[in-house]
Amino acid sequence: MGFEADHYAGGMHLYAASLEDPNDFKPTFHVNWQSKLPWLEMHDDLPKYDSTLLHAPDNSDY
């Protein structure tokens, strides 16, 4: 299960839960951090972007 977004032309977004083995894919950042549920706690050192990567300081690495 996935979707395409107009703001990432040519990109495909996939839901980790829909993959055969989600453990094969390690996240490298969080997006839309400002809109996460208040009870959701993530204790990692990954970069956190309040919006999409379009508004990140430098999205050339993603």
Number of C-alpha atoms within 10 A of each C-alpha: 9 9 9 12 10 7 10 11 8 8 11 10 11 12 10 16 10 10 12 8 9 11 10 8 9 8 8 10 14 15 16 12 14 11 9 11 8 7 6 6 8 8 5 8 8 11 11 17 17 14 14 14 19 11 11 14 8 9 10 7 4 7
